[in-house]
Amino acid sequence: MNKVIRTALTARSNNSDNPNKNICAYEVAKVFGCENHTRYLHTADDLLRAVRKWFKVRQCNTALKVKPGKTTKWELRDHLKANVNEEHMAYIVKVKGHVFALCNNGKGLVDTDFIASLNRPIEKVWAVYLP
């Protein structure tokens, strides 16, 4: 990522203590114990880079029958409750402007903006595995 974009992301950061790390990505990284493995946590790619230091991470939209832009958080949670996959430790879910984590059974691990994430359609889902 070029310096101009990174500077803009830092300027718009919602974390006054450390503007290099947005709160939602930081809290998700904290759940996986990898919040200090990268300098920046602004984008989903930054978060995935940090989580991949300790875990395997794979996109799983197709396997979970997630239709980007159409599937809601509640539909995904219901699907996960009905189809628990023991291989997956958790899921990282991206909605527009936000990221949160769910357990493999659909329960929430961390969501810093619970109300806003309810109304936003899911863009991508990544499964987190033990190495």
C-alpha positions in Angstrom: 0.0 0.0 0.0 1.4 3.4 -0.9 2.3 6.0 1.6 -0.5 8.5 0.5 -3.2 5.9 1.1 -1.7 4.8 4.4 -1.5 8.4 5.6 -5.1 8.9 4.7 -6.1 5.8 6.6 -4.1 6.8 9.6 -5.8 10.3 9.5 -9.3 8.7 9.5 -8.5 6.2 12.2 -11.1 5.7 14.9 -8.5 4.9 17.5 -7.1 8.0 19.2 -4.6 6.0 21.3 -2.9 4.4 18.3 -4.1 5.8 14.9 -2.1 3.0 13.1 -4.8 0.5 14.2 -8.5 0.8 13.8 -10.5 -0.4 16.8 -12.5 -3.1 15.1 -9.5 -4.7 13.4 -7.4 -4.3 16.6 -10.1 -6.0 18.7 -10.4 -8.9 16.3 -6.6 -9.3 16.2 -6.5 -9.2 20.0 -8.9 -12.2 20.2 -6.4 -14.2 18.1 -3.4 -12.9 20.1 -1.8 -11.2 17.2 -2.5 -7.5 17.7 1.2 -6.6 17.8 2.3 -8.6 14.8 1.9 -5.8 12.3 2.4 -2.1 12.4 -0.9 -1.3 10.8 -4.5 -2.6 11.3 -6.6 -0.5 9.0 -7.9 -2.9 6.3 -9.0 -6.5 6.2 -5.7 -7.3 4.4 -3.8 -5.9 7.4 -5.8 -8.0 9.8 -5.4 -11.1 7.7 -1.6 -10.6 7.5 -1.5 -10.4 11.4 -3.7 -13.4 11.9 -1.7 -15.5 9.4 1.4 -15.1 11.6 -0.2 -17.8 13.9 -3.1 -19.4 12.1 -4.2 -20.6 8.7 -6.8 -18.3 7.1 -8.9 -19.1 4.0 -11.8 -17.4 2.3 -14.9 -19.5 2.6 -17.8 -17.6 1.0 -18.7 -20.5 -1.3 -18.5 -23.2 1.4 -20.8 -21.2 3.7 -23.2 -20.2 0.8 -22.5 -16.5 1.4 -23.7 -14.3 -1.4 -21.6 -11.1 -1.2 -23.8 -8.1 -0.8 -26.9 -10.2 -0.1 -26.3 -12.5 2.9 -26.9 -10.9 6.3 -25.2 -11.5 9.6 -28.2 -13.4 11.0 -28.4 -15.7 7.9 -24.7 -16.5 8.4 -25.1 -17.2 12.1 -28.1 -19.5 11.5 -26.1 -21.4 8.9 -23.1 -21.8 11.3 -25.4 -23.0 14.1 -26.9 -25.6 11.9 -23.6 -26.7 10.3 -20.8 -26.5 12.9 -17.5 -27.2 11.3 -15.0 -28.5 14.0 -12.0 -27.9 11.7 -12.7 -24.1 11.8 -11.7 -22.4 15.0 -13.5 -19.1 14.1 -14.6 -16.8 11.3 -13.5 -13.3 10.4 -16.4 -11.5 8.7 -16.1 -8.3 6.7 -19.0 -5.9 6.1 -18.6 -2.5 4.5 -16.4 -0.4 6.7 -16.2 -3.0 9.6 -14.9 -6.4 10.5 -15.9 -8.8 13.3 -15.3 -12.4 14.4 -17.7 -15.3 15.0 -17.1 -18.7 16.7 -17.5 -21.8 14.6 -21.0 -22.3 16.1 -22.2 -18.8 15.1 -21.8 -17.1 18.4 -20.1 -13.7 18.4 -16.5 -13.5 19.5 -16.0 -9.8 19.1 -18.0 -7.1 17.4 -17.2 -3.4 18.3 -20.2 -2.1 16.3 -22.9 -4.7 16.8 -25.9 -2.5 15.8 -24.3 -1.2 12.5 -23.1 -4.7 11.5 -26.7 -6.1 11.7 -27.9 -3.9 8.8 -24.8 -4.3 6.5 -24.6 -7.2 4.0 -21.6 -9.4 4.3 -18.8 -8.9 1.8 -16.4 -11.7 2.7 -15.9 -14.5 5.3 -12.6 -16.1 6.2 -12.2 -19.3 8.2 -9.5 -19.4 10.8 -7.8 -22.8 11.3 -5.2 -24.1 13.8 -1.9 -24.7 12.0 
